């Protein structure tokens, strides 16, 4: 356990990483839940189980991992710990069509290898895509919960 804490401190994630850079159990569960939602439709205000919006998807993914987070991307951005580089399980935020740099309107779940899972917009099912440039930043909703 001490080795995992040491790695986490060096990575700037304060307890988040485990040896070898693997996500915590909570992050791994959130990612697994999000992967199960791939292909489901986007629905503004949707929190599942049949359809999701961006913040509803990440909120439900973490709820299934036993971690409660805020409902909207703006509230998630304000309440979660910001980190400088993404790790699997972190959230990535974008200004989006209805947000700003400081109150992002879009959020997605980092799954590793430069990829994220998002509920993007009407007409786009929940999907896994490369992390795009132009993000507001990253946050860590799981805060080292194992």
N, C-alpha and C positions, 0 to 999 in steps of 0.2 A: 504494500500500500504506500509506503514512503516513497518508493520509486515513482509511482503514478503521480503523487503530489508534486514531486520535484519536476517531473516533465511538464505538469500543468503550469507551474509557476514560470518555467522557462518559456513556455509557449504563449504566455500572456492570457491564459484562460482560467486562472485561479481555481484549480480543482476539477476542471472539465475533462482534460485528457486522461487517458489511461495509458499504460505502457504500450509503446508501439503506435501511439496516435489514434487508437481506436476510440469511437465515441463511447460515452457513458451508457449504461443500460437504459436510462431514460431517453437519451438521444436516439439510441438504436431502436427503441420501441416506437418513438415518434416517426422515424424514417420508415419503419416497417408498415405502420398504419398508413402513412401517406402513399407508399407504393401500392397498397391495396386499393387506393382510390383512383389510381391512374385510369383514364378513360371516362370517368364520370363527368357529367356536364357542369359548366359554370352556372351559378345562379347568384346574382347580387343579393347579399344578405344570407346566403346559404351556409348552414353549419352541418350539413349531412342529414341522414346518411346517404341520400340519393344525389345531392348536388352541393357544391361548395362555392363560396367566394374565396379570395386569397387568404384573408385573415381567419375566416371560419375554418379553412383547411388546417392551418398551422395550429389554431387553438384546439381543435378536436384531436389532432395528432398528439399534441402534448397532454391533453386530458386523458387520452388512452394510455399515456406513459406515466400517469399519476402526477403531472405537473400542471397547475393552473396558470394560465396567462390571460391577458386582457383580450377583449373581443375584436377590436379594430386595429388596423395596421398603425394608425396614429398613436393609439394608447399603448400598443406593444412597443413601439419605438421609444416612447417616453418612459415606460416602466421597466424595461429590460436593460441589463448590463451591456453596454456597447463593447465590442472587441475589434481589434485592428485587422485580423486576418481570419478568414472563414475556416471552420472545422465542421465535420459532419454533425448535423443537429442544430447548428446555428441558424439564425434567420438572416436573410438578406433583404434589404429594403430599397425601394425605388420611389422617386417622386410620383410616378404614375399620372394618369389623366386627371385625378381628383385630389392630388396632394401636392406637397412642396418638398424641398430638400430637408426642411426641419420638421415636417409633418407628413411623412411619406404615405402615399395612397396605395402602395402595392407592397406585398411581402411574399417571400417564398422560403422554402426549407432547403438548406444546403445538405446535399447527400454525399458529397465527396467527389474527387476526381474532376473538379471544375463543373459539377452538375448541380441542379436544383430541381425541386418539384414545386409546381405552382398551379394555382387555379387562376388563369390569366384574365380572361374576359369572355363575354358572351360569344359563342361560336367556337371557342377553344376548350376542349375537354381538359381535365386535370392532366398534366403532362410533365415529363422529365426533359429538361433542356439545359444547354450550357448556361452558366452564370453570365449575364450580360454586363457590359460596361455601363456606366452611368448610375451606379447605385448610390444611395445616400449613406449606406454603411451596413454594419452587421451587429447583431445582438446575440446574446446567449440566454435563452429562456430557461435552461435547465440548471444553471448555476452550480454545477458540480454534484447534483443529485445522482446517486448511484442506484 
